[in-house]
Amino acid sequence: MRSAAEPHPQVEFRSGTAEATGLNTNCVDLITCCQSFHWFEPIATLQEFHRILRSGGRVA
């Protein structure tokens, strides 16, 4: 999907998975998953989401 994405100066593409994003703890305000969550391992993914979300962050 990264190779098909249009470059954008405010977007940084990284390798990772829903279960192991490689992002810093408490660094994300919003996580979006559009028609993809069913491909993820749910428990590990939700643990990762909780780890990377800032206080007051949201999952959509």
N, C-alpha and C positions, 0 to 999 in steps of 0.2 A: 504494500500500500504506500509505503514511503516513496518508492520510485515513481509512483503515479501522481504523487502530490505536487501541487504547484509550490515553488519556493516562495517564502515570505520573510521579510526582514525581521519580523517579530515572532517567528516560530522556529524553535529548535527541535529537530527530530533526533530521537535516541532509540537505541535498541533496548528492549525489555519485554516483559509480559505483564499481564494483569496481576499475576501473583507475585512478581518480583520486578517492580518498575525501575529500580536503581535510583529513584529520586530520594532527595533528603527527607527526613522526618519533618512533618509540619510545614510543608512548602507549597501546598496546593489549596486553592479556594474552591475549586469546582472540578468534579470528575463527571464526565458524560460517557454513557455507554448506550449507543443506539443499535439495537438489534444484535448485540454481541455478547451480552452477559451469559447466555446459555452455553457459550464455548469455554467459559472460565471455570476453574475449580472454585466453587462458591466460598467455602470457608477461608481458604488461603487468600482469595481475592479480597474478601471483606476485611480480613486482618490487614492486608496491605493498604487498602483504602483508608482505614482508620489510622494507620501509621502516617501516611503522607498528608492527610487532610489537616489543615489548620483548624484551630478552635472556631466553631461557627461555620465551617466549610460544609458543602453540600454535595450529594451524589444525585445525578439525574439520569 
